[in-house]
Amino acid sequence: MSSASIQLPSASSATIAAPPKSESKPKPCCVCKEEKAIRDECMLFSKSNDAQKDCATTIDKYKSCMASFGFNLP
């Protein structure tokens, strides 16, 4: 067996990750519940062949509500 030396990083050169900032950003499931319910109802019960086009205003309201909480939807 050969005696190859392995160098381990010293404690002084190791990078310690900072703890995450404790932001009060809510979970996406907990915001814009009313807008989401209206959007879902429109999409599910639309009698149009293109529900997304038919419900564009409610979808936009939901997206802007989510954006106000920092969630950017496509």
Distance bins in CASP14 RR format, pairs under 12 A and 6 or more apart:
PFRMAT RR
TARGET T0000
AUTHOR 0000-0000-0000
RMODE 2
METHOD distances of the structure
MODEL  1
7 13 0 0 0 0 0 1 0 0 0 0 0
8 14 0 0 0 0 1 0 0 0 0 0 0
9 15 0 0 0 0 1 0 0 0 0 0 0
9 16 0 0 0 0 0 1 0 0 0 0 0
23 69 0 0 0 0 0 1 0 0 0 0 0
23 70 0 0 0 0 0 1 0 0 0 0 0
24 30 0 0 0 0 0 1 0 0 0 0 0
24 31 0 0 0 0 0 1 0 0 0 0 0
24 69 0 0 0 0 0 1 0 0 0 0 0
25 31 0 0 0 0 1 0 0 0 0 0 0
25 66 0 0 0 0 0 1 0 0 0 0 0
25 68 0 0 0 0 0 1 0 0 0 0 0
25 69 1 0 0 1 0 0 0 0 0 0 0
25 70 1 0 0 1 0 0 0 0 0 0 0
25 71 0 0 0 0 1 0 0 0 0 0 0
26 32 0 0 0 0 1 0 0 0 0 0 0
26 33 0 0 0 0 0 1 0 0 0 0 0
26 66 0 0 0 0 0 1 0 0 0 0 0
26 68 0 0 0 0 0 1 0 0 0 0 0
26 69 1 0 0 1 0 0 0 0 0 0 0
26 70 0 0 0 0 1 0 0 0 0 0 0
26 71 0 0 0 0 1 0 0 0 0 0 0
27 33 0 0 0 0 0 1 0 0 0 0 0
27 66 0 0 0 0 0 1 0 0 0 0 0
27 69 0 0 0 0 1 0 0 0 0 0 0
27 70 0 0 0 0 0 1 0 0 0 0 0
27 71 0 0 0 0 1 0 0 0 0 0 0
28 36 0 0 0 0 1 0 0 0 0 0 0
28 62 0 0 0 0 0 1 0 0 0 0 0
28 65 0 0 0 0 0 1 0 0 0 0 0
28 66 1 0 0 1 0 0 0 0 0 0 0
28 67 0 0 0 0 0 1 0 0 0 0 0
28 69 1 0 0 1 0 0 0 0 0 0 0
28 70 0 0 0 0 1 0 0 0 0 0 0
28 71 1 0 1 0 0 0 0 0 0 0 0
28 72 0 0 0 0 0 1 0 0 0 0 0
28 73 0 0 0 0 1 0 0 0 0 0 0
29 36 0 0 0 0 1 0 0 0 0 0 0
29 66 0 0 0 0 0 1 0 0 0 0 0
29 69 0 0 0 0 0 1 0 0 0 0 0
29 71 0 0 0 0 0 1 0 0 0 0 0
30 36 0 0 0 0 0 1 0 0 0 0 0
30 66 0 0 0 0 0 1 0 0 0 0 0
30 69 0 0 0 0 1 0 0 0 0 0 0
30 71 0 0 0 0 0 1 0 0 0 0 0
31 62 0 0 0 0 0 1 0 0 0 0 0
31 65 1 0 0 1 0 0 0 0 0 0 0
31 66 1 0 0 1 0 0 0 0 0 0 0
31 67 0 0 0 0 0 1 0 0 0 0 0
31 68 0 0 0 0 1 0 0 0 0 0 0
31 69 1 0 1 0 0 0 0 0 0 0 0
31 70 0 0 0 0 1 0 0 0 0 0 0
31 71 1 0 0 1 0 0 0 0 0 0 0
32 38 0 0 0 0 1 0 0 0 0 0 0
32 39 0 0 0 0 1 0 0 0 0 0 0
32 40 0 0 0 0 0 1 0 0 0 0 0
32 58 0 0 0 0 0 1 0 0 0 0 0
32 59 0 0 0 0 0 1 0 0 0 0 0
32 61 0 0 0 0 1 0 0 0 0 0 0
32 62 1 0 0 1 0 0 0 0 0 0 0
32 63 0 0 0 0 1 0 0 0 0 0 0
32 64 0 0 0 0 1 0 0 0 0 0 0
32 65 1 1 0 0 0 0 0 0 0 0 0
32 66 1 0 1 0 0 0 0 0 0 0 0
32 67 0 0 0 0 1 0 0 0 0 0 0
32 68 0 0 0 0 1 0 0 0 0 0 0
32 69 1 0 0 1 0 0 0 0 0 0 0
32 70 0 0 0 0 0 1 0 0 0 0 0
32 71 0 0 0 0 1 0 0 0 0 0 0
32 73 0 0 0 0 0 1 0 0 0 0 0
33 39 0 0 0 0 0 1 0 0 0 0 0
33 40 0 0 0 0 0 1 0 0 0 0 0
33 62 0 0 0 0 0 1 0 0 0 0 0
33 65 0 0 0 0 1 0 0 0 0 0 0
33 66 0 0 0 0 0 1 0 0 0 0 0
33 69 0 0 0 0 0 1 0 0 0 0 0
34 40 0 0 0 0 0 1 0 0 0 0 0
34 41 0 0 0 0 0 1 0 0 0 0 0
34 58 0 0 0 0 0 1 0 0 0 0 0
34 61 0 0 0 0 1 0 0 0 0 0 0
34 62 0 0 0 0 1 0 0 0 0 0 0
34 65 0 0 0 0 1 0 0 0 0 0 0
35 41 0 0 0 0 0 1 0 0 0 0 0
35 42 0 0 0 0 0 1 0 0 0 0 0
35 55 0 0 0 0 0 1 0 0 0 0 0
35 57 0 0 0 0 0 1 0 0 0 0 0
35 58 1 0 0 1 0 0 0 0 0 0 0
35 59 0 0 0 0 1 0 0 0 0 0 0
35 60 0 0 0 0 1 0 0 0 0 0 0
35 61 1 0 1 0 0 0 0 0 0 0 0
35 62 1 0 1 0 0 0 0 0 0 0 0
35 63 0 0 0 0 1 0 0 0 0 0 0
35 64 0 0 0 0 1 0 0 0 0 0 0
35 65 1 0 1 0 0 0 0 0 0 0 0
35 66 0 0 0 0 1 0 0 0 0 0 0
35 67 0 0 0 0 0 1 0 0 0 0 0
35 68 0 0 0 0 0 1 0 0 0 0 0
35 69 0 0 0 0 0 1 0 0 0 0 0
35 73 0 0 0 0 0 1 0 0 0 0 0
36 42 0 0 0 0 0 1 0 0 0 0 0
36 43 0 0 0 0 0 1 0 0 0 0 0
36 58 0 0 0 0 1 0 0 0 0 0 0
36 59 0 0 0 0 0 1 0 0 0 0 0
36 61 0 0 0 0 1 0 0 0 0 0 0
36 62 1 0 1 0 0 0 0 0 0 0 0
36 63 0 0 0 0 0 1 0 0 0 0 0
36 65 0 0 0 0 1 0 0 0 0 0 0
36 66 0 0 0 0 1 0 0 0 0 0 0
36 71 0 0 0 0 0 1 0 0 0 0 0
36 73 0 0 0 0 0 1 0 0 0 0 0
37 43 0 0 0 0 0 1 0 0 0 0 0
37 44 0 0 0 0 0 1 0 0 0 0 0
37 58 0 0 0 0 1 0 0 0 0 0 0
37 61 0 0 0 0 0 1 0 0 0 0 0
37 62 0 0 0 0 1 0 0 0 0 0 0
37 65 0 0 0 0 0 1 0 0 0 0 0
38 44 0 0 0 0 0 1 0 0 0 0 0
38 45 0 0 0 0 0 1 0 0 0 0 0
38 55 0 0 0 0 1 0 0 0 0 0 0
38 57 0 0 0 0 0 1 0 0 0 0 0
38 58 1 0 1 0 0 0 0 0 0 0 0
38 59 0 0 0 0 1 0 0 0 0 0 0
38 60 0 0 0 0 0 1 0 0 0 0 0
38 61 1 0 0 1 0 0 0 0 0 0 0
38 62 1 0 0 1 0 0 0 0 0 0 0
38 65 0 0 0 0 0 1 0 0 0 0 0
39 45 0 0 0 0 0 1 0 0 0 0 0
39 46 0 0 0 0 0 1 0 0 0 0 0
39 51 0 0 0 0 0 1 0 0 0 0 0
39 52 0 0 0 0 0 1 0 0 0 0 0
39 54 0 0 0 0 0 1 0 0 0 0 0
39 55 1 0 0 1 0 0 0 0 0 0 0
39 56 0 0 0 0 0 1 0 0 0 0 0
39 57 0 0 0 0 1 0 0 0 0 0 0
39 58 1 0 1 0 0 0 0 0 0 0 0
39 59 1 0 1 0 0 0 0 0 0 0 0
39 60 0 0 0 0 1 0 0 0 0 0 0
39 61 1 0 0 1 0 0 0 0 0 0 0
39 62 1 0 1 0 0 0 0 0 0 0 0
39 63 0 0 0 0 1 0 0 0 0 0 0
39 64 0 0 0 0 0 1 0 0 0 0 0
39 65 0 0 0 0 1 0 0 0 0 0 0
39 66 0 0 0 0 0 1 0 0 0 0 0
39 73 0 0 0 0 0 1 0 0 0 0 0
40 46 0 0 0 0 0 1 0 0 0 0 0
40 51 0 0 0 0 0 1 0 0 0 0 0
40 55 0 0 0 0 1 0 0 0 0 0 0
40 58 0 0 0 0 1 0 0 0 0 0 0
40 59 0 0 0 0 0 1 0 0 0 0 0
40 62 0 0 0 0 1 0 0 0 0 0 0
41 51 0 0 0 0 0 1 0 0 0 0 0
41 55 0 0 0 0 1 0 0 0 0 0 0
41 58 0 0 0 0 1 0 0 0 0 0 0
41 62 0 0 0 0 0 1 0 0 0 0 0
42 48 0 0 0 0 1 0 0 0 0 0 0
42 51 1 0 0 1 0 0 0 0 0 0 0
42 52 0 0 0 0 1 0 0 0 0 0 0
42 53 0 0 0 0 0 1 0 0 0 0 0
42 54 1 0 0 1 0 0 0 0 0 0 0
42 55 1 1 0 0 0 0 0 0 0 0 0
42 56 0 0 0 0 1 0 0 0 0 0 0
42 57 0 0 0 0 1 0 0 0 0 0 0
42 58 1 0 1 0 0 0 0 0 0 0 0
42 59 0 0 0 0 1 0 0 0 0 0 0
42 60 0 0 0 0 0 1 0 0 0 0 0
42 61 0 0 0 0 0 1 0 0 0 0 0
42 62 0 0 0 0 1 0 0 0 0 0 0
43 50 0 0 0 0 0 1 0 0 0 0 0
43 51 1 0 1 0 0 0 0 0 0 0 0
43 52 1 0 0 1 0 0 0 0 0 0 0
43 53 0 0 0 0 0 1 0 0 0 0 0
43 54 0 0 0 0 1 0 0 0 0 0 0
43 55 1 0 1 0 0 0 0 0 0 0 0
43 56 0 0 0 0 0 1 0 0 0 0 0
43 58 0 0 0 0 1 0 0 0 0 0 0
43 59 1 0 0 1 0 0 0 0 0 0 0
43 62 0 0 0 0 0 1 0 0 0 0 0
44 51 0 0 0 0 1 0 0 0 0 0 0
44 54 0 0 0 0 0 1 0 0 0 0 0
44 55 0 0 0 0 1 0 0 0 0 0 0
44 58 0 0 0 0 0 1 0 0 0 0 0
45 51 0 0 0 0 1 0 0 0 0 0 0
45 54 0 0 0 0 0 1 0 0 0 0 0
45 55 0 0 0 0 1 0 0 0 0 0 0
45 58 0 0 0 0 0 1 0 0 0 0 0
46 52 0 0 0 0 1 0 0 0 0 0 0
46 53 0 0 0 0 1 0 0 0 0 0 0
46 54 1 0 1 0 0 0 0 0 0 0 0
46 55 1 0 0 1 0 0 0 0 0 0 0
46 56 0 0 0 0 0 1 0 0 0 0 0
46 58 0 0 0 0 0 1 0 0 0 0 0
46 59 0 0 0 0 0 1 0 0 0 0 0
47 54 0 0 0 0 1 0 0 0 0 0 0
47 55 0 0 0 0 0 1 0 0 0 0 0
48 54 1 1 0 0 0 0 0 0 0 0 0
48 55 0 0 0 0 1 0 0 0 0 0 0
48 56 0 0 0 0 0 1 0 0 0 0 0
50 56 0 0 0 0 1 0 0 0 0 0 0
51 58 0 0 0 0 0 1 0 0 0 0 0
51 59 0 0 0 0 1 0 0 0 0 0 0
52 58 0 0 0 0 0 1 0 0 0 0 0
52 59 1 0 0 1 0 0 0 0 0 0 0
52 60 0 0 0 0 0 1 0 0 0 0 0
53 59 0 0 0 0 1 0 0 0 0 0 0
53 60 0 0 0 0 0 1 0 0 0 0 0
55 61 0 0 0 0 1 0 0 0 0 0 0
55 62 0 0 0 0 1 0 0 0 0 0 0
55 63 0 0 0 0 0 1 0 0 0 0 0
56 62 0 0 0 0 0 1 0 0 0 0 0
56 63 0 0 0 0 0 1 0 0 0 0 0
57 63 0 0 0 0 0 1 0 0 0 0 0
57 64 0 0 0 0 0 1 0 0 0 0 0
58 64 0 0 0 0 0 1 0 0 0 0 0
58 65 0 0 0 0 0 1 0 0 0 0 0
59 65 0 0 0 0 0 1 0 0 0 0 0
59 66 0 0 0 0 0 1 0 0 0 0 0
59 73 0 0 0 0 1 0 0 0 0 0 0
59 74 0 0 0 0 0 1 0 0 0 0 0
60 66 0 0 0 0 0 1 0 0 0 0 0
60 67 0 0 0 0 0 1 0 0 0 0 0
60 73 0 0 0 0 0 1 0 0 0 0 0
61 67 0 0 0 0 0 1 0 0 0 0 0
61 68 0 0 0 0 0 1 0 0 0 0 0
61 73 0 0 0 0 0 1 0 0 0 0 0
62 68 0 0 0 0 0 1 0 0 0 0 0
62 69 0 0 0 0 0 1 0 0 0 0 0
62 71 0 0 0 0 0 1 0 0 0 0 0
62 73 1 0 0 1 0 0 0 0 0 0 0
63 69 0 0 0 0 0 1 0 0 0 0 0
63 70 0 0 0 0 0 1 0 0 0 0 0
63 71 0 0 0 0 1 0 0 0 0 0 0
63 72 0 0 0 0 1 0 0 0 0 0 0
63 73 1 0 1 0 0 0 0 0 0 0 0
63 74 0 0 0 0 1 0 0 0 0 0 0
64 70 0 0 0 0 0 1 0 0 0 0 0
64 71 0 0 0 0 0 1 0 0 0 0 0
64 72 0 0 0 0 0 1 0 0 0 0 0
64 73 0 0 0 0 1 0 0 0 0 0 0
65 71 0 0 0 0 1 0 0 0 0 0 0
65 72 0 0 0 0 0 1 0 0 0 0 0
65 73 0 0 0 0 1 0 0 0 0 0 0
66 72 1 0 0 1 0 0 0 0 0 0 0
66 73 1 0 1 0 0 0 0 0 0 0 0
66 74 0 0 0 0 0 1 0 0 0 0 0
67 73 1 0 0 1 0 0 0 0 0 0 0
67 74 0 0 0 0 0 1 0 0 0 0 0
END
